[in-house]
Amino acid sequence: MSISGIFIRRPVLSTVLGLLILLLGLQSLVNLAVRQYPEVEETVITVTTTYPGANAELIQGFITSPIARAAATTENINYVTSQSRPSASVVTVNMNLGSDPDAALTEVISKVNQVRGSLPSESDDPIIVKGTGQQFASMYLALQNPNMTNEQVTEYIERVIRPRMSTIPGVAEIQIMGAAEYSMRVWIDPVRLASRGLTAAEVLSAISASNFLAAPGRTQNEYVSYAITVESTLQSPEAFGALPLKAEGDEVVRLRDVADVELGAASNDMIVTFNGKPGTFIGVFPTPDANPLDTANAVLDELPAIQASLPEGMTLTLMYNATEAISASIEEVFTTIAEAVAIVVVVILLFLGSFRSVVMPIITIPLSLIGVCTVLLAFGYSINLLSLLAMVLAIGLVVDDAIVVVENIHRHIEEGLEPRQAAFKGMREITGPVIAMTITLAAVFAPLAFTGGLTGSLFREFAVTLAGSVILSGIIALTITPMMSARLLKRGNHSRFQRFVDRTSDRLANVYERWVTGSLKYRPVTLLMVVVLVGLTGFMFTKTSGELAPEEDEGALFSLVTGPSYATSDYTKTYTDQMRALTEDIPELRANFSIVGFGGATNSGIALWAFKDWADRERSQKEIQQDIQARLSKVAGVQALVFAPPSLPGAGGGLPISVVLQTTGEASRLYEVAEQVRQEAQASGRFIIVQNSLNFNAQQVVITIDRDRAAALNISVRDIGTTLSLLVGGNPVAQFDRESNSYDIIMQVPDEYRSNPERLGDFFVRSATGEMVPLSAVVSINTGVAATAIEQFNQLNSATISALPVPGVTTGDGLATIEQIARPLLPDGYFIDYSGQSRLEVEQGNTILLAFAAAVVVIYLVLAAQFESFRDPLIIMMSVPLSIFGAILPLNLGLGTLNIYTQVGLITLIGIITKHGILLVEFANQQREEHGMNRFEAIISSAKIRLRPILMTTAAMAFGVVPLITASGAGAAARSSMGLVIFTGLLIGTLFTLFVVPMFYTLIAAKEIKHDPDRSAGPAPVPAPAE
């Protein structure tokens, strides 16, 4: 007895099975985590080392190179970048996706510690931080108080807000932007210093000696123990000013005699404005393994308590929350699921014409979608945008098996059998095709589930969700559906609408029978058409624009602002203010902010425009982006590039195209080559802006020491270097205690001594005779230009060409354009590599092609095993390239692009379209085996009888994805692109399947088929022309 027969005879068993699937699924659904994407651990380890006063070349040779060499030996590295700039080294270790972030951090720390002893003793200890590599925070909060100074606001954040927010689960870093941390500023007058016969090093020595942190311990007598406290630190400007430096007879030279001392900001290089008013920003960065939704919700839960305790006049405003787009996307997908269910139900009703017949396929939808949640929980997966997208697609797929079963039983009832007998007979005929279709569609996702890289990380849960839903629907179609059909379907007494549907279906089947019979008379013509379309598909595939992922409407836009290398913070702020004024009247704007000095450079900044809710604005983010970019073109003093946040994890931030030029040669020659590539790329007209990360326009003061003259005066090079470092560098020289917190002490000359390079000659050093000698006597001062920073990529000198393509040019096309320009220009010893989003795009392009090829092979092998034939699978899969033609056609016409979503849609399409061929070939084989038909008779009979379920399943699936195509709002671009290829590919592929599969069956199928005496008699053959 077949499994379906058991459940037909035992309706209670069928009911219990359905309830168990439903209850387990509901329990699992409650326990599943909700997140934007499947968990993708994108780990970036950053090693930052400061060496106050050192130039970029010294930093590169003595700090960056040894650290980069050591870090590069860490396991699971994708690539290593480094940047050496004056006073600082930054080495960035980009790990492969999915690497354990804690293990990576531990190994990098160990590697860096191995070379720590070889670094210059004057350099600070390397600071090693684990992050996600995202350039921008997931949340930005603005803190403002007109009654407090910037230093007081920063102090409040450091003492109250940062500690509370740092302990929130999932928070990796609380970054304060626009902070003005307290410091003791010692403004030394070099002339007053020299007149007192003192040097900068002696001032530093006095400060260090008189600001000592003493810890003498305790003392005790027979009865009492005392803690000893020594007031050895200075805590106020007055105390510092009174610090004795030396005694001249009865006169004591104090610090206030040679310097002005004040409690002020350590740096004013970063300037923050929020909606045009000054403020301080708090950026919240999540840990690599955190769920952004959970982290954001935890921050939002903590905000009311923080806001309630703020001082009078202080406001804390959530300015930007990246998870708002995530939540809106998830809500949109749930809406899409509801719409797809309604459409599929209507389609089935129109084809079956009976509410009784519709019940069985409808029951399959909730059982499959809710039941698959048990599978997701068992695998440790989550409810996310991609698993929900899989459920939308599954709606049209899970009803297929039920439709085939119900239609076949319904046909036998119409032929005169009782419903119970029709159920037994129909299941004997259809069990094989249902199993074949289920296994085939589930198998197509096996390569995707085992794919590595970003594609595998993102779509593994998508594949498991879709395959699990289909397998559950197959189980339901073989167990619950036949039982319900035997009890709900009735013979005769059809409604007028059902009779109309049946008559229409019969007429259509008769017309199709004539058409397919006629087409078989012209098989060479059909074959030629197939060859032409396959060739055209290949041609269109190479000509279709590609990108990693379509740009999503995230509800916000960023801009990177870059001024001349010599620009100060005030210079850059002048132009960011102009940018705000030019865009403040945009109707969709909710808030905006700018940060000058972002990244530590006074000539750079970022700006952000946050928009109203998607339902409250008429224009899309793309349209607003073009509007803002056009307005900012009027700002002449800086480059301002407007771009959307990355739509995929692992894509980093910044411009979407990043091509890295590498060489073992000199950086100066590399700059010339990179600049030539940049200029030609800009002239191509395909980019709004093209940037070269390597610049040789940094203003530089070159101090040349007259070593003979210095030696004659017994002035060491160390004395000269120390004097310049202490008086110009502005670096912390010590720390002091204030209200149980430590702050920096910064020595520096006032602005008037730093504004003109010639004034450096007014600094004094002491000669061997004790005479104070001006530096101008032993050095010459000249100006020039140098590299802003020395960059390396995988330990080779590098320059990154970054670009923002014009509307209508995809990132794939832009990347190809830069490559075509660069390759002829690169001398020997130069190489091309990629970073950021471009690196992912190149890597994933190859990965998805392999997954596609593997899916085709897996389906063929599965079908061969099921049919015990190598011919039948070949016939079935002849419709695959034609469905791909239908999918590629709208993309080639400019309605979409080849991206990670459309490519996965193509893989999905393979499994869907082969189901039609399985129905046709399996039933044709049954006809030949049971009735002795030849190939022509069998395939024509099969085509006529299977037309209705084929059209019904096609319509259910195709129209079920219409809500994806018409989606709008957050996350709509990805859903729309996948829905488009499935819709067009399925419709066109089905059309060709109905004629191409019969043609190939008559050409390839075996002339003789073995008769199986155990198989019961099938339906009467349909007359057809002799072979």
N, C-alpha and C positions, 0 to 999 in steps of 0.2 A: 504494500500500500504506500502511495506517495505521501509526502509530508502534508501537501495540501488536502489530501483526502482525510487525513486524521483531523485536521482543524475544521473541515466542512462538517464532519460527523459530530464534532465536540465544540459547540458554540461557546460553552462556558470557558473551556480552555482558551479559546481565542480571545474572549473578553478579558480573562485574567492576564494574558500576555500583554494586551494593549494597556491595561491599567498599570501593570508593573513598569512598562516602558515609560509611561507618563509620570508615575510617582517618583521613580528614580531620577528622571530628567528634571523634574521640578525641584527636588532636593539638591541636585547638583547645581542647578541654575542659581539657587540662593547662595551657594558657597563659592561660586566662581568670582574671581577678581575682575574688575573692569578697568581697562587701560586703553591708551590710544592705539598702540601697536603691540604685537607680541614682544616679549622681553628681549631687547637687543642690547647687550652690554657693549657699549662703545667706550672704550677706556683710553684716555690720553694721560700720560704721566709727564708733568712739566718740571724741569730742574732749572731753577733760577739762582744765579750766583752773582753777587755784586762785588765789584772791586773799585771803590771810589777813586775817581780821577784817572783811571786807566783808559787809554784809547782803544778803538775797536780792534786794531791789529794785535795789540798786547793781549786783549781779552780772548781773541780767537786762538792765538798760539799757546797761551799758558793755561787757559781755563776751558774754553769750549771744546777744543780738540780732544784733550784727554777724557773729558766727561762723555762726549759723544761716542768716542771709541769704546769706552766701557759700557755705556748704556746699549750700544748696538748689539752686544752679545746676549741680550735678554731674549728669552724664548717667546715665540708667538708675536714677533714684531712685524708690523706692516711696513712702516717706514719711519725714519728719524730725520727731523729737521732741526736746524740750529740757527740762531741769530746772535751775532756779536756786535754790540753797539757800545759807545762810550760808557764805561762804568758798569756794564751789565752783560751777562751771558744768559741766554735762554735756550735750553735744549728740550725739544718736544719729542716724546716717544709715543708714536701712534700704534696701538696694539691692534691685532686682528679682531674683527667682530666676534663676540662671544667669549673672549679671553676673560679669565678670572681677574677682576680688578684688584683684589687684595693680594693675590699671588704676584701680579705684575708689579704692584707698588713695592712689595717686599723685595723682589729680585732687583728692581732698579736701585733701591736704597742700598742694597748690598754691593752692587756693581760700583756705584758712585763712592761709597765708603772706601773701596779698594784703592781709589786714586786720590782721595782727599789729601793724603800726606804730600802728594806731589804738586798741589796747587800752591800759588803764592801765599805766604803767611799773612800778608796784608789783606787778602780777600776774605769776605765773609763766608760762613758756612753755607753750602748749597741748601736751598729750600726746595723740597720735593713734594709736589702736590698731585693728587689723583683727581681727575675730572672727566668730563664727557667730551671735551673738545669744542663744545658749543661756544661761539663767540659772545652770544648774548644770553642774558639770564632768562629763566622761564617766568619770572615775576619781577616787576619793578614797583617800588613804593616810594612816594615822594613825601619828604618830611619838611615842613615849613613852619617858621615862627618869626614874625616880624619883630618880636620883643627880645630876641636873643641873637647874639653874634653867631657867626658860622662855627667858631671854635666851641661855643657852648652847646650848639646843636650836635656837633660831632661828639662832644664829651657825653652827652645824654645817650646818643646811640651806642657808643662803646660801653658805657656802664650799665645801661638798662635794656635796650632793645636787642643788641647783638647777642648777649647771653641767653635771653629768652628764646630767640628764634633759632639759634645754633643748636639747641637741644631738640628741635622738632624732628621727628623721624623722617629720614629721606633727604634732609638738607645737608649738602656738602659744604657750601660756602655762603657766607653772608658778606657781600661785597659793598663797601661804602664808597659812593662816587660823589665827588665834590666835598670830600672830608677836609676839614682844616684842623688837624690834630695840634694840640698844644705843644709848644717847644720853647726852650729858653734860647732866644736869639741873641747872640753876642756879635754886634756889629762893630768890627774892629776898624779903626782909622789907621791906615798904615803910616801916615805922616806922624801922628801923635805917638804911635808905637815906636817908630824909629827915634823920635826925639827923646824918648825915655830910655833908649838903649836896649830895647827888648825885641825879641823875635816872636813870631807866631808859635813856634814850637815851645817856647818858654811859657807863653800864656796857656797853652794846652796842658803843659806839665803842672802848672799851678792849679788849674781847674781840676785836674785828675787827682792831685794830691790832697786838695781841700774838699773834695766831694767823694769821700771814701765811704763805702758801705761797710760799716763795722758790725761784727757779730761776736761780742766778747763772751757771751754765755751767761752763767749764773754764779752767784756767790751765796754763802750761807754761814750762819753761826749755829749755835747749839739748838736754837728753837725755830729760826726763821730762814727761809730760802728767798733770795732776791734775784730778780732778772735784771741784768745790766743793760742799760740803753745808752748808747753814745750818740749824741746829736752831731753826726759827722757829715751830714749832707746839707747842701744849700737848697732852699725851697722857694725863694722869691727873687725877683729882679734886684731888689735892694740888697739882699744878702749876697748875691753874685757880684753886684757892683762894688761892694765893700771888700771883696776878696783881695788880700795883699798879694802883689806880684813880686815886689822886691823893696828893700829899704835903701834909701840914699841919705845916710846920716840920720837926722831926726825925721826926715820926710819918708813916708811910706807911699810907694806907687801902688795904687789900687786899680782894679779892672775898669772902674768907671772913668779913670784918667785916660785910658787908651781906647775905650769902646763904649758904645751905648748898648745897654742891656734891656730887653723887654720880653714879656711873655706873649708870644704871638704864634701864628700858624707856621707849621713846619714847611708848608708849600702852598702856594696859591695858583699852581699851574692848571689845576682842574676846576672848571667853572660849569655849574649845572643850572639850567633854567627849566622850569615847569610851567607850561602855559604862559610863558613870557616873564615869569617871576623867579627870582633866585631861590634855590632850595638845595636840599641834600637828598641823594637817591640811595635806596637800599636795593641791591640786586640779589635775588635768591636763586642759587644754582643747585639742582638736585644731584644726588650721587649717581654713579653710572648704573647701579642696580636698583634704583628707586623707581616706583610707579609715579610718574609726574602728577597724575590725578590725585593719588593719595597724599602726595607731598603738598600740593596746592590746597587741597581741602584742609589739611592739618594747619597750614599757615592761615587760611581764612578763619578757621575755628579760633585761632589764638589772637587774631587781630582785634576783636572787640575788647578783650581784656587789656591789651596794650593801649588801645585808644582811650579807654576809660581812665587810665592812669597818667595820661600825658599832662605836662604842665599847662597852665592857662595860656591860651593863644597858640599852642602848637597843634598842627593838624598832620595826620598821617593818612595819605590817600593812595589807594591801589590804582596805579596808573595803567599798568599793563599786566595781563594774565594770559599767558600762552595757552593755558588749559581751557579757556573759554571756547576757543575754536574746537578743541578736542571734544568737549561736552556737546557743543552744537552739532558736530559731525555725527556723534553717536546717536543723538536724538533724531537727526535726519535719517539715519539708516533704519532706525526702528519704524519711522514713518514710512520709509520705502518698503519695508517688509509687509506692513499692513496693506499698502497700495498693491503690491505684487500679489498678495493672497487674494484680494478682491478681484483683480483682473483675471487671474488664473481660474477662479471659480466661475466667472462669467463666461470665459472661453470654453471651459468644459461643458457648461450648461448649453451653450449654443451648438456644440458638436453632438452632444448626446440627447438633448431635447427633453431630458427627464430629470426631475429633482431627485428621484430615487437613485438614478445612476450617478448623480453628482456626489452623493454622500460619501461613497467609498474613497474616491480620490481626495476629497476634502479632509476626511479623517486622517489620511496619510500625512498631511502637512504638519499639524501640531505634534503628532506622534514622532515624526522624523526629526523635526527641528528641536523639540524639547528633549527628545531621547538622546540626541547627539551631545547634549550638555554633559551627560554621564561620561561619554568618551573623552570630552575635553578635560573634565575634572580628573579622570584617571591618568591622563598624560601630563597633568600639571599645567594645563594651558589656561587661557583667560577669555573673557568676552572682550573683544577689541574690534576695531574698524574692519579688519580683514576677516576675522571669523564671522562677523555679522554680514559682511559682503558675501561670504560663502553661503550664508543662510538665504540671502536674497536670491542668489543663483539656484540654490537647492529647491526653492519653492517650485520652479518650473520643471525641475528634474525628478523630484520625489514622487510627483503625480504620474510620471510616465509609465512606470510599471503597473500602477493601479489602473490607469487608463487602458493599457493593453489588455489586462486581465478582464476588466469590466466589459470592454468592447467585444472581446472574443466570446465571453459567456452570453452577452446580450445577443450576439449574432446567432448563436445556437438556439437560444430561446425563440428568436424570430423564425428559425427553421422548423420549430414545432416541438422542441424538447421542453420538459419540465425544468424549472430553474435549478433544482438540485442535480438533475441529470446533466444539464447544460454546464453546471459548475464543474462536475467531475470530468466531463469530456473536454471542456475548454481548458482546464488546467493540465490535462495530459498533453494537449497540443502546445500550450504556451509556457509551461514550466522551463523548458530548455532555453527558449529565447529570453525569458525574464532573468534567469540565472546568468546567461551570457551577457546581457546588457548591463546587469548590475556589476558583475566582476570586471567587465571591460571599462566601464566608466570609473569605477574605483581604482582600477589599476593605472589609469592614465595619470593619476596624481602621485603615484609611487616615486617616480624620479624627482618630482618637485619636493616631496617630503624629505628626500635624502640629499638635496642640493645644498652646497655650502655657501658661504658668503652672505651678502645682504639678502639675496633672493631667497635662499633657504631659511634664513632667520625670520624673514617677514612672512613668507608664504607657507611655511611648514604647517602652521595652525590652520591656514586657509585650506590646504590640501586635506588635512585630517578631518576638518569640519565637513567639507563637501563629500569626501569619500565615505565618512561615517554616516552622513545623512542618506546617501544613496544606498549603502548596504542595509541600513535600517528600513528604507522604503522597499527594498527587494524582499526582505524578510516579511514585512507587513503584507506585500502583494502576494506572497505565497501562503500566508497563514490567515490573516484577518480579512483581507479583501474577498477571497473566494467564499468564506463563510457568510459574510454580509451580503454578497451578491446572490447566494442561494436563497436568502431569506427576504431580501428587499426587492429584487427584480421580479417583475410579474409579466406574464404573457398576455398579450392582447390588451384591450381597453386603453389604448394609448390616447394621450391628449392630442388635440389638433396641432399644437406646436410640435410635439414629438413626431407625429406623422409627417409634418412638413419637413422636419430635419431629416428623417429617414429617406423621404422621397428625394430630397436635394442631394443627400449623400449618394444614393443609388445612381442618380443621373450623372453626378460628377464622376463616379467610379466607371460608368459606361463610357463617358467621354474620354477619360484617362486611358481606359482599355484600348480604345481605338487609336489614340495618339501613340501609346507605347508600342502597339502592334505595328503601326506605320513606321515608327522610328527604327524598329528592328529590321525593316527592309532596307534601311540606308545606314547600316552600321559603319561603313567607311567614313561617311560624313560626320557621324557622331564621334567616332574615334579621332578624326582630324580636329574637330572642335575641342575635344579634351586636350589634345597635344598643344593646340594654340593657347588655350586658357592656362595650362600649366606653365608654358613658357612665358606668358604674359604675367603670371603671378610672380615668377622669379624676377622678372624685369622690374615690376612695380615694387617688389620687396627691397631691391637695392636703391630705388629712387625715393622711397618714403622717408620723410624726416624722422629723426630719432632724438630722444632725450631720456634722461634717467627716470623722471616722473613729471607729470604735468604740474604746473604751478597752481597751488591751492590758494583759495581766498581765506587767509588766516585772520583777517580783520585788523591787520597792522602792516605798516611798511617801515623799513629801516633805510638809513642813508649813511654811507661812509663819506666823511668830509676830509679832504686833504688839501692843505695849503702849501706854500713854498717851504723848503726845508728850514729857512731862517725865521719862519713865522712864530710869533709869540702867542700866548694864550689870548691876550687882548685882541691881537690881529684876527685870530681865528673866530673869536666870539663876535666880532663885528659882522662877519659874514653869516654865521649861524643865526644871528638876530635878523639879518636880511631874509634868510630862508624862512624863518618863522613868519615874518611880516608878509611875505609873498604867498604863503599857504594858509594863513589863519582864516580866510573866508571860504574855504572848501566846505560845502554843506554837509558832507558826510563825516567831518572831523569831530571826534569826541574829546581828544586831548593830544598834546604833543610835548616833547621834551627834547633837550639837546645837552650833550656832555662834551665840553671842550677839554682836550688833554687826555682823551680816551686812549688807553694803551701806553700812557706815560710820555707821549710826544706832544709838545705844545702846538704843533702844526696839524694835528689830527683831531677828529671828533666824530661823534655819531649823533644822529637825530632819529626820532621815532614819531610816527603819526599813528595814533590809535583811532579806529573808526567806530561808528555806531553799529548796533546790532544789524545782522544781515537783512532782517526783515524791515529795518527802518531806513534803508538807503536804496536808491535806484541804480546807482552805478556799481559795477564790480570792482574788485581790488585792482584788476589789470587796467581798467579804464582810469581809475584814480591815479595809478602809478604813472601812466603816460601823461596825465595832466600835471602832476607834481614835477616830473622830470622836465617837462616843457617850461614850467615856471622857474625852476632852478637854473635853467640855462642862462637866465638873465644875471645870475650872480657870477661876476667875473674874477673875483679874487681867489676862489678855491674851486676844487673839483668836488662835486656832490653827486654821488651815484645812488639812485633809489632802487631798492630790490626787496623782494619778499623774503620772509623767513624760510629756511629750508623745510620742505614738506615731508622729508623722510629722515629717520634717525641715521646717524653716521655720516650725514652730508656736511657737517660742520656749519660754518657761516660764511658771510662775505659773498663775493661775486660768484655766479654759477659756473664760470669757466676758468680753470686754472691749469695752465700748461707749464711744466717746469723744464727749463733748459739747464743742463749740467755739463760741467767740464772739469778736467784736471788742470786746466790752464789758469792764467791770471784772471782775477775778477774784473780788471779794467777792460780786457779784451772781451770778456763775456758781456759786459755792459754794452759795448758797441754792437755786438751781434744781437743781443736782446732788444736794444733800442731800434735796430733796423727792422726786426720782426714786428715790434709794436707799431711802428710807423706804417708799415705796409698793411698790417691788419686793420688799423684805423682807417686807412685810405680805401679799404675794400668796400666800405659802406654797409657792412653787415653788423656793425657794433655801434652802440651808443658811445661807449668809451672803452679804451684798452689801456691797461696800466702795466708798467714794468716795475717790479718790486725793488730792483737794484738801481740805486741812484748815486751818482757821483757829483751831487750838487750841495752837499752839506758844507756850510762855511766852517773853515778851520783856521785856528791861529797856530802857526808853527813857531816855536821858540827854539832858536839855535844857540847853544851854549859855546862861548869862546873858552874852550877848556884850558888853553895856555894862560889866559888872563885870570881865569878862576883859580888855577893852580898857584899862580903867583901870589894871589891874595889869600891862599889857603882856604878857599871856599869850595866845599864839596858839591858834587852834583846832587847828592841826597839832600843837602840843605836847601838848594834851589827848588828841587821837586817838592819837598815837604812844605816850604813856604807857599808855593803856588797852590798846592792841594788844600792846605788849611784855610787860605784866604779867599780862594775862588770857588772851590768845589761845592761848598754848602752841604757837606755830608755830616752826619752825626759824629761827634767826637767823644761823647760820653752821655750818661743819663743821670737824671735827678729824680727825686721822689717828691710827689705832691699828692696829698690826700690818699695815700696808700696805693698810688699808681705811679709807674715809671714813665718818664718822658725824655725825649732827646734833647741834648744840648748841641746847638749848631753854631759854629764859628764861621763868619764870612765878612767880607768887606761890603760896604753899602753899594747900591746900584751904580752910583756915579763912577766908581772905580772898575766896574765890569762892563759898562756900556761901550767903552772905547778900548780896543786891544792895546793901544799905546800906553794906557794908564797902568798896564801890568808892570811896566818898567819903573813905576814909582814905589814898588815894594822893596823892602830892604832885607839884607842878610848881613850877618856879622862876619868880618874878616878875622884873620889871625891876630891882628893888632887890637882887636876889640872895636874897630871902627865899623859903623853901620854903612854898608855899601849898597847903593841902589842896584836893582837887577839890570837896569839899562846899561850899567858899566860892564857886565859880563855876558849879556845875552843880546841877540838881535831878534826882533819880533816881525814876523811877516804873516800875511793872510793867504789862504788858498782854499781849494775845495777837496773833499775826500768822499768816500762812500759813506752814505748815511748809516749803513750797517753791512756787515759781512754775513751773507746767507750761505748755508750749505744744506744740501738734500742728500741724505745717505752718505754723508761725509765728503761730498764733492761740492765745489763751488757752484752756486745755483742762482738763477734769476727766474722768478715766476711771472708769466704773462697772464694777467687776469682780465676778463672781459665780460661785458654785459651786452648781450645781443639785442638788436633792434626788434620790435614787435614783428612776428611772422617768421623769425629765424630761431630755430630750436637750438638748444645747447649742443645737441649732436652735430648739427650743421655748422655751428660756430666753432666747435672743437676741430672738425675736419678742415675748416677754412684755415685756422691757425697752423695746423699741422702741415697743410699743403704749402703755406707761405714759409714756414720755418725750415723744412727739410732741405730745400735747395740752398738756403743761406748758411746752414751750419757747417763750419769747418771740420776737419778731422779731429777726433777726440771730443766731440760734443754729442750729447745724448738728449733724448726727449723722455720725460716722465710726466706723471700727473699727480695732483693732490686734490684733497677735498671732494666735492661732488663729481668732478671730472674723473677722478680715479675710480670712484664707485661706478660711474657710467661705463667706463672702459671694461672694468672687471666683470660687471654684471651682464654686459652684452654677450660675452663668451659663455658665461654660465647658463644663461637662459636658452641659448642655442643648443647647448648640450642637453639640457633638460627636455627641450622640444624633440630632439632626435631620439633621446632615450624613451620618451613617451610613445612615439610611433613604433619603436621596436618592441616595447613591452606589450602594447596592445596587439600587435601582430602575433607575438608568441602566445599570448593568452588566448586569442581567438583560434590559433592553430591547435592549441591543446584542447579547446572546447569542441571544435568541429572535427578534430582528428583529421585535419587536412591542411596542406599548405596553400591550396588553391583558393578555398573559400575566404580566408582572411584577406587575401589579395583583392578579391572581388569587392568585399565589403569596404576596404580602405581606399578604393579608387575615388570615393567621393570626398576624401579628406583634402587633397590639393584644391579641389573645386570650391570647397567651403572656405579654405584659406584665401582663395581669390575673392570671394565675397566679403571677407573680413578686411583684406588689405585695400580693397577698392575705395571705401570712404576715407581711409587714412591717406591714400595717394592723392585724393581730391582735396586734401587740406582740411578735412573735418576732424582730424586727430593726428597723433604721432605714434611711432613705435616706441613704447616705453615699457617699464617693468609691469604695468597693469595690463596693457594691451597684449603683451607677449604671453602673460599667464592666461589671458582670455583666449588666445589662440590654442594653448594647450588644452584648456577646458573644452574648446570647440571640437577638438579631435575626438574626445570621448563621446560628446553629444551626437555628432553626425554619424558615427559608426553604429549607433543604435538602430538607425533606419535600415542600414545595410544588413544588420543581423536579422531584423524582422523579415526582410525580403528573402534573403538566402536561406534562412532556417526553414521558413514555410515552403519555399520552392523545393527544398530537399525532401520535406515531408510529403509533398504532393507526388514527387517522383517515386519515392519509396513505397507509398501506400497505393498509388493509382497507376504506376507504371508510365507516367507522362515523360515526354522528352523534355529537353532543356527549354525550348520555346514555350511549350504549353505550361510547364511548371512555373516559370518566372512570370508569365502573363497572369496566370491564376493568382499567384502570390501577390503580384503588384496590385491587382484589382481588390483583393480581399483586405490587404494590409494598408490600402490608401488612407482609409479613415483614421486608424490609430496613428499613422505617420503624420498626417496633417494635424491631428489633434494634439499630439505631443509637441510638434513643432510650434503650433500656435501658442500652446500653454507656456512653452519656454521662451519663445521670442517676445510675446506680449508681456510675459512676466518680468522681462528686463527693461521694459519701456520706462518704468519709474527711475531706473538707473540713468537712462539716457537723458531724461528730462529733469534730472536732479539739479538743484540750485543750492546756494549757501555754502556752509563750511564743508570741506571735503568732497564737494560735488565733482570736481574735475577727474579724480581717480575713478569714481563710480561710473561716471558718464563714459569715459574712454573704454573701460572694460565692457560696459553694456552695449556700446556701439558695435564693437567687433563681433560680439556674440550674436546680436540681432541680425546684422547684415550677413554675416557668415552663415548663420543657421538658415535664413530664408533662401539665400541663393544656393547654398549647399544642398538643401532639401530639394529644391527645384531640379538641380542636376542629378541628385541621387535617384529620383524617380525615373530617370531615363538612362543614366550612365550605368548604374548597377545592373539593370536588366541586360544592357548591351554587353557588358563584360561577363555576365553570367553565361550568356549564350556562346561566348568566345573561349572562356577559360574553364568553366565548370566541367567536371568529369562527365564523359558521355554516358557512362554506366554508373549506377549507384546501387549499393548493396541493399537488398530488401531485408527488413527486420520484421519477422512474423509476429513478434510480441506487440508491435505497435497497432493500436486499434485503427479502424477505418477513419479516414479523415473526411472532409467535406467533398462534395461532388465536384469534379473538375469543371473548370470553365472552358468552353470550346475555344480552341486557338488553332492557328494555322499549323500544318505539319512542318516539322523541321526540315 
